[in-house]
Amino acid sequence: MYYYQRLRDLREDADKTQKEIAELLNTNQSQYQKYESGKRELPLHHAITLSNFYNVSIDYITGITNIKYGKNNMNTEEKNLLERWNCLTEKNKGKAEYFFEQLLKKQLRSEKEQKKSM
């Protein structure tokens, strides 16, 4: 996923407007819209501000990882899952990854069907 898609997703998840985020960054809505559309590169100091605001890692904002938080920011459930994952053999990790992929595909199909029926 491109960083500019993440910017939009994070903003929408936080129920914020482009104008509100632009104000947070001390810029105007037009400039921020260019970051969200990928027409302009997001400056590092803005990425840091947004990382702190959304409580996610810069790696997540930039699309380097799909993991929103570092281990220190994980909740108890996420830490428990990671600990269990680390106890698995490589073979079983492969099986778990396959299971998760199938589960996600099923979830996406279900979400598409729900949207179609609206």
N, C-alpha and C positions, 0 to 999 in steps of 0.2 A: 504494500500500500504506500502511495506517495504521501509525503508529509502534509501537503496541502489538503488531502482528503481527511487526514487525521485532525487537522485544525478544525475543519467543518464539523466532523463527528463529535469532537470534544466540546465544541461550542454548543452544538445542538443538544448534546447530552446534559449540559449544564443549564439548558434553557436560557441561553444568553443570545443577544443580537450581535450582529457584526459591529454595530455602533458601540455597544457596551464594551466589547473586547478591544476595539480601537481606542476607546478612552483609557482602558487599563494600560495600554501600550503607549499612551501619549501620542497617538497618531490619529488620522482621520479615517472614516469608514471606507472611503474610496481606496486608500492605501491598503487597509487591512483586507479588503475584498480581493486585491491583487495577490496577497499572500495566500488566501484561501483558494484562489483559482489557479495558482501556480505560475502566475505571470511575473511575479517578483519573488526573489529569494527572501526567506525569513531571516532577519539578522539574529545572530547568536544571543544578543541581550534580550531580544523579544522571546526567543525560544526558552531562555532561562525564566523569564517572567511568567510565561504560560505554563511551564513545567511546575513552577511553584503554585500558581493559581489553580491548576487542575489536579495537582498532587500526583503527577505522573513523571516518569523519567524522560530525560531528553531523548534517549534512545527510542522510546515509544513515540514521541512526537515526530521524530525524524524518520520513523519507519524502519529503523534498524532491527527492532524487536517488536513482537506482538504482546510482550509482557508489560503491562502498564506500570508496575511498581517494582522497585528493588526489593530484595528479601527483607530489608528492615521495615518496609512499608506494607508488608503483607499482613492480612488479618490471620487469625488463628486457623481458620479453615484452610486458607491457602498454604500456610506453613505446614500443616498436617499433610496435605496432598503432596507437597514437595518432598517431605520426609519419606512418605510411603513410596513415591516415585523412585527416590534414591536407593531404596531397599530392593527394588526389582532387578532381576538379571537383565542383560541386554535383550535376550530372547523375549522375555515377558514385557519389556518396554516396547518392543516392536508390536506385540499383540495388543497392548494397551493403546498405542498410537492408532492402530488400525480400528480398534473399537471406537475411539474418540472421533476419528474421521467419519465413520459410518453414522455415529450419533449426530454429528454436526450436519451431515448431508440430509438426514431425516428431518432435523429441526428446520433447515433452510427450505426444504420442500413443503413442510407444514406451514411455515410463515408465508411462502408464496401463495399457497392455496387459500390461506386466510385473507390475503390482500385481494386475490381475485374475486372472492365471494363478497367483498365489501361494495 
